[in-house]
């Protein structure tokens, strides 16, 4: 899948010849949101692809010392890769683990030269139209790849990303003008695609998928299963959740591996 996205990215770039421009110098007193929009606008000067428009998000990482010294870096992402551990049970657990703050025990602050006084936090700073979540289920232990087959619960109803977005007091746009509506107003997403993996290693076994789309006759959303040449109509959201989604977990080596989420158009509150 990485291969497909890389090809689509370079094939559809409408600004390919401008080359990579220099890294931005940090600006004083900017909010985290302003830093992200600034970086995004800068990035977009050399990249305008289908992947950028629909799938590319941005994360912002801040290392903050007790003395007030802060370092901020902004990174684009295409997949949110979430690690599964023994204690994670839900998709929300995985997101919380990924976006938790951690104290950096051996990090030395540039400002006050103290060690172990800095905290690093990552937030989402740009939410794309489609979020792709990869559940990291493969772990190498003693040179043996182990698949974490435990059940991770998720709802196909709305999922709120606001708790993982930069905090409200850091959301000012400053002097930056965002080019689209991806900035901090609509946080609700809904799963519309699930790739399931069966087998023991990432490069073996079998992949197939469930996709939610409008029923051609009734217009209401219906789930379909795409398994090689076989396409099967599964039913409405509640039928899919009650029967098929539950069934996926019955056998330990069959597990959801990649989730596709689309921004919800109308917010429910
Ligand atoms: Zn310091």
Boltz pocket constraint, residues with backbone or C-beta under 6 A from the ligand:
constraints:
  - pocket:
      binder: B
      contacts: [[A, 65], [A, 66], [A, 67], [A, 68], [A, 69], [A, 109], [A, 110], [A, 111], [A, 112], [A, 113], [A, 114], [A, 117]]
      max_distance: 6.0
